[in-house]
Each structure stands twice: as structure tokens, then as C-alpha cells.
């Protein structure tokens, strides 16, 4: 679960919060944290897209804080 969270620039807590059915099937939050994922099981992953940049289509990374990272206004 930690590897999955790192791959999508999120946290295990966020993944579990966004997938209450997985937590319920695992038998609770504590069990779900260390539960092995089954191939083909679908999870909802919501990466923090406003905090990640992928310059030139290359490898993505978290944006640093500063004046160039003011976010988006909708």
C-alpha cells in the first residue's frame, strides 16, 4: 500500500479514506493498512494533481513551495 501511495504522490491514509469498501472488506483501518492487494481489485486513487509537476512529460515530482506554486483559481 505504501508503494502505491508513493507512486501516485499521495498517502496510505488518503487511499483508505477514499476506498471505504476496501477498509470494510479488510476488517478495519488497521488491517487494511498492511493488507496485500489482489491483482484486478480496483481502488480509487486521487493524487494531489495541483501539487505535482511533470516537466516536459518527464518523470513527475512534488512542486516546491514558493512564488511559482500559487495553485489554480477556478
C-alpha positions in Angstrom: 0.0 0.0 0.0 2.9 2.4 0.8 4.5 1.7 -2.6 1.2 2.5 -4.3 0.8 5.7 -2.3 4.3 6.9 -3.2 3.8 6.1 -6.9 0.8 8.4 -7.0 2.2 11.1 -4.7 -0.5 10.5 -2.0 -0.7 8.8 1.4 -1.9 5.4 2.5 -4.4 7.2 4.8 -5.9 9.1 1.8 -6.2 5.9 -0.3 -8.0 4.2 2.5 -10.2 7.2 3.2 -11.2 7.2 -0.5 -11.9 3.4 -0.5 -14.1 2.6 2.4 -15.3 -0.6 0.8 -11.7 -1.9 0.8 -11.3 -0.9 4.5 -14.6 -2.7 5.3 -13.6 -5.9 3.4 -10.2 -5.9 5.2 -11.9 -5.8 8.6 -11.0 -2.2 9.6 -8.4 0.5 9.0 -5.6 -1.1 10.9 -5.9 -4.3 8.9 -6.3 -2.5 5.6 -3.0 -0.6 6.0 -1.0 -3.8 5.8 -3.4 -5.9 3.6 -1.9 -7.3 0.4 -3.6 -6.1 -2.7 -5.2 -8.6 -5.1 -4.5 -8.2 -8.8 -7.5 -6.9 -10.5 -9.0 -5.3 -7.4 -9.9 -1.7 -8.2 -9.0 1.2 -5.9 -9.8 4.9 -6.3 -6.5 6.9 -6.3 -6.8 10.7 -6.2 -3.3 12.1 -6.5 -2.8 15.8 -5.4 -2.6 17.0 -9.0 -2.1 20.6 -8.2 1.0 19.8 -6.2 2.7 17.6 -8.8 4.6 18.7 -11.9 5.8 16.6 -14.8 8.2 18.9 -16.7 8.4 18.2 -20.5 6.4 15.0 -20.0 9.2 13.5 -18.0 9.3 12.0 -14.5 6.9 13.7 -12.1 7.8 15.2 -8.8 6.2 17.2 -6.0 6.3 21.0 -6.5 8.3 23.1 -4.1 6.7 25.9 -2.1 7.3 29.3 -3.4 6.0 32.1 -5.6 5.9 29.8 -8.7 3.5 27.5 -6.9 0.4 29.7 -6.3 -2.0 27.0 -7.3 -5.0 27.5 -9.6 -8.0 29.7 -9.4 -11.3 28.3 -10.7 
